[in-house]
């Protein structure tokens, strides 16, 4: 068996169970070896290590030992409880041991030779007690502040990492980021199997967390910096494994929710798992068109997720009720879920990560982002495009049909303002208003729709108390008044 | 200065360092604390769980339980002067 393992090109992995991280590391951390996780204060390294232990104990039947040199055990348990981890329960089930070693230089006198055998004995005892396969040392560098003889300390750390290796322990060792090196004390000299760097940056008052696999001996890995998120469900890393454009393109069609609009789209509506952009100036009815789509999807029994960046869910539900669309009943049935957030609350990446996360949890068939424009104001153009590409690819691989609304400013040409994102969209519908005879008339047309023979008509549409009504323009190029159009039917 | 000294010496097996530390400790106590000390040797190889209470990391570690406050001295106790400072039997020199 051992020989077989040696012949394999990729080494054995211990999955972290952290969504996204196992993708960029091709399966997790190197099994039976230590991994160094370095980052500044508050970068999330302790939480990453704890997630590795908790997931190991809960999902992979690998009990763990958490040896902390920093906070005391009860503070730590409290910190991670806010993220949904109950360390006490795992301790009670003998799937986790938390040991706390406090070193205070002021109360220790050093004289003559010593070693860190006390640490080894305690670690070994804990490992044996629960049959631990995973160990986390958090943050062992604080020992450099507690002990004067760094020569002994360095030699003992070297021995410790070798000792853990000999026992086949998969370890996570956290460290403070140093000025010149990855860690303040140069621990990367001892741990050469895998090095992960965490970063927490604030740009224009918006913070983003990033993770990078600096080194991973014997394994392929993603080399980029990937944004990650810490929320009540723990850590999520946004992977880019789907950047290969290899998702399937289904031939199935889904109704836009309006027969008259489906007619304009080759008679059948949108493609499933495609992207739809609805753009137009303020008050043109983009949200109502989106709501019609949701209404139809929910009526088919599909799950819908509606991301709101401008209105609150109750405001939207009220407004749509006036157009004859009752979204509340779908919420009650659990088919429709709203996710409302202020665009400037966090960075673009965090937003997209949250969406990613929410979609993962709810597993919808249809997603609406309303309006995407608000989100685009949060980042630079290239950032927005890159992240939007990721999220769209993610939707497509999941087979999600995504509809985006976009608010265009009335002074700019409609088609120009969207140049940044339009290439990512399969179907693009423009909605506009003009004023004539002291009346505001709405009209729309399908600017493009990949893979189908779509109408090139400009058609009038109106929002009535029974939903949207789309009608062909009259002979004189003017909209046929809605009342008249209805009578014709 | 008639306090009695309650001392614990943590070791892991009969290593040369442990043996040295114990004989150094005996000698220092006999010279400076005759008749008012007790030494308990705790072998963590036999009782690993006992290392938790006194936050034992390095070995050998000498812990002064009494008189309060708790004091810790790590190493083989080969520098008598340091041991005496650590046990508060000599004033600490200001510059270290």
Boltz contact constraints between the chains, C-beta under 6 A:
constraints:
  - contact:
      token1: [A, 101]
      token2: [B, 55]
      max_distance: 6.0
  - contact:
      token1: [A, 101]
      token2: [B, 57]
      max_distance: 6.0
  - contact:
      token1: [A, 102]
      token2: [B, 55]
      max_distance: 6.0
  - contact:
      token1: [A, 107]
      token2: [B, 72]
      max_distance: 6.0
  - contact:
      token1: [A, 108]
      token2: [B, 72]
      max_distance: 6.0
  - contact:
      token1: [A, 109]
      token2: [B, 73]
      max_distance: 6.0
  - contact:
      token1: [A, 109]
      token2: [B, 82]
      max_distance: 6.0
  - contact:
      token1: [A, 109]
      token2: [B, 86]
      max_distance: 6.0
  - contact:
      token1: [A, 110]
      token2: [B, 74]
      max_distance: 6.0
  - contact:
      token1: [A, 110]
      token2: [B, 75]
      max_distance: 6.0
  - contact:
      token1: [A, 111]
      token2: [B, 75]
      max_distance: 6.0
  - contact:
      token1: [A, 111]
      token2: [B, 77]
      max_distance: 6.0
  - contact:
      token1: [A, 111]
      token2: [B, 79]
      max_distance: 6.0
  - contact:
      token1: [A, 111]
      token2: [B, 82]
      max_distance: 6.0
  - contact:
      token1: [A, 111]
      token2: [B, 83]
      max_distance: 6.0
  - contact:
      token1: [A, 112]
      token2: [B, 75]
      max_distance: 6.0
  - contact:
      token1: [A, 112]
      token2: [B, 76]
      max_distance: 6.0
  - contact:
      token1: [A, 112]
      token2: [B, 77]
      max_distance: 6.0
  - contact:
      token1: [A, 112]
      token2: [B, 78]
      max_distance: 6.0
  - contact:
      token1: [A, 112]
      token2: [B, 79]
      max_distance: 6.0
  - contact:
      token1: [A, 113]
      token2: [B, 17]
      max_distance: 6.0
  - contact:
      token1: [A, 113]
      token2: [B, 75]
      max_distance: 6.0
  - contact:
      token1: [A, 113]
      token2: [B, 76]
      max_distance: 6.0
  - contact:
      token1: [A, 114]
      token2: [B, 58]
      max_distance: 6.0
  - contact:
      token1: [A, 114]
      token2: [B, 74]
      max_distance: 6.0
  - contact:
      token1: [A, 114]
      token2: [B, 75]
      max_distance: 6.0
  - contact:
      token1: [A, 116]
      token2: [B, 58]
      max_distance: 6.0
  - contact:
      token1: [A, 117]
      token2: [B, 12]
      max_distance: 6.0
  - contact:
      token1: [A, 117]
      token2: [B, 59]
      max_distance: 6.0
  - contact:
      token1: [A, 118]
      token2: [B, 51]
      max_distance: 6.0
  - contact:
      token1: [A, 118]
      token2: [B, 56]
      max_distance: 6.0
  - contact:
      token1: [A, 118]
      token2: [B, 57]
      max_distance: 6.0
  - contact:
      token1: [A, 118]
      token2: [B, 58]
      max_distance: 6.0
  - contact:
      token1: [A, 118]
      token2: [B, 59]
      max_distance: 6.0
  - contact:
      token1: [A, 119]
      token2: [B, 57]
      max_distance: 6.0
  - contact:
      token1: [A, 121]
      token2: [B, 12]
      max_distance: 6.0
  - contact:
      token1: [A, 121]
      token2: [B, 44]
      max_distance: 6.0
  - contact:
      token1: [A, 121]
      token2: [B, 48]
      max_distance: 6.0
  - contact:
      token1: [A, 122]
      token2: [B, 51]
      max_distance: 6.0
  - contact:
      token1: [A, 125]
      token2: [B, 48]
      max_distance: 6.0
